[in-house]
Amino acid sequence: ERLIVAALNRDAAATRRTLPAALSTLPDDEAGRRIAVVFRAMAQLGTGDAAGALATIGPVTPSLREYDAVLARAEIALAARQWDDAVAGFTWVRDHVRA
């Protein structure tokens, strides 16, 4: 959570400081690797590189399994001023929010 907060606040120092700890908590499996990509993309966002963050996270197929990635990509798209992508992501999240 600290990494995400730092990234959304564009706090580059905190982002760099918290990324290693965030990555170290992930399991060494497919789900962990997917979240690692999200964490790395959010870290790029935190350093002000929204375009790089979009490239890192890449396309995300909306699904409940990819919920966190869909939300992160929407946030990154918003920061990158990719309005259509941001709206599509946030709309999907709104329509599929976890109960």
C-alpha positions as CSV (number, residue, x, y, z in Angstrom):
1,E,0.0,0.0,0.0
2,R,2.9,2.4,0.7
3,L,4.2,2.0,-2.8
4,I,0.8,2.8,-4.3
5,V,0.3,5.8,-2.1
6,A,3.8,7.1,-2.9
7,A,3.2,6.5,-6.6
8,L,-0.1,8.3,-6.7
9,N,1.4,11.2,-4.8
10,R,4.3,11.3,-7.3
11,D,6.7,10.9,-4.4
12,A,9.8,9.6,-6.3
13,A,11.9,9.1,-3.2
14,A,9.3,7.2,-1.4
15,T,8.5,5.2,-4.5
16,R,12.1,4.1,-4.9
17,R,12.3,3.3,-1.2
18,T,9.2,1.2,-1.0
19,L,9.4,-0.8,-4.3
20,P,12.0,-3.4,-3.1
21,A,9.9,-4.1,0.1
22,A,6.7,-4.4,-1.9
23,L,8.3,-6.8,-4.4
24,S,9.8,-8.9,-1.6
25,T,6.3,-9.7,-0.2
26,L,5.1,-11.3,-3.5
27,P,4.8,-15.0,-3.9
28,D,7.0,-16.6,-6.6
29,D,4.1,-17.7,-8.8
30,E,2.1,-16.4,-11.7
31,A,-0.1,-14.1,-9.6
32,G,3.0,-12.7,-7.9
33,R,4.7,-12.0,-11.2
34,R,1.5,-10.2,-12.5
35,I,1.4,-8.0,-9.4
36,A,5.2,-7.3,-9.7
37,V,4.5,-5.8,-13.2
38,V,1.8,-3.6,-11.6
39,F,4.2,-2.5,-8.8
40,R,6.9,-1.7,-11.3
41,A,4.6,0.3,-13.5
42,M,3.3,2.2,-10.4
43,A,6.9,2.9,-9.4
44,Q,7.5,4.5,-12.8
45,L,4.4,6.6,-12.4
46,G,5.7,7.7,-9.0
47,T,8.9,9.0,-10.6
48,G,6.8,11.0,-13.1
49,D,7.1,8.6,-16.1
50,A,3.5,7.9,-16.9
51,A,4.3,6.9,-20.5
52,G,6.9,4.5,-19.3
53,A,4.5,3.1,-16.8
54,L,1.9,2.5,-19.5
55,A,4.5,0.7,-21.5
56,T,5.5,-1.4,-18.5
57,I,2.0,-2.5,-17.6
58,G,1.1,-3.0,-21.2
59,P,-2.4,-3.9,-22.3
60,V,-4.6,-5.5,-19.7
61,T,-7.6,-7.7,-20.6
62,P,-10.3,-6.8,-18.1
63,S,-11.2,-9.7,-15.9
64,L,-11.7,-10.2,-12.2
65,R,-8.4,-12.0,-12.1
66,E,-6.7,-8.9,-13.4
67,Y,-8.8,-6.4,-11.3
68,D,-5.8,-4.8,-9.7
69,A,-4.0,-4.4,-13.0
70,V,-7.1,-2.9,-14.7
71,L,-7.4,-0.3,-11.9
72,A,-3.7,0.5,-11.9
73,R,-3.7,0.8,-15.7
74,A,-6.7,3.2,-15.5
75,E,-4.9,5.3,-13.0
76,I,-1.7,5.4,-15.1
77,A,-3.7,6.2,-18.2
78,L,-5.3,9.1,-16.4
79,A,-1.9,10.4,-15.5
80,A,-0.7,9.9,-19.1
81,R,-3.7,11.9,-20.3
82,Q,-4.9,8.9,-22.2
83,W,-8.5,9.8,-21.5
84,D,-10.3,7.0,-23.5
85,D,-8.2,4.3,-21.8
86,A,-8.7,5.8,-18.4
87,V,-12.5,6.0,-18.8
88,A,-12.7,2.5,-20.2
89,G,-10.7,1.1,-17.2
90,F,-12.6,3.1,-14.6
91,T,-15.9,2.1,-16.1
92,W,-15.0,-1.5,-16.1
93,V,-13.9,-1.2,-12.4
94,R,-17.1,0.5,-11.5
95,D,-19.2,-2.2,-13.2
96,H,-17.2,-5.0,-11.6
97,V,-16.3,-3.7,-8.2
98,R,-15.8,-6.4,-5.5
99,A,-18.6,-6.7,-3.1
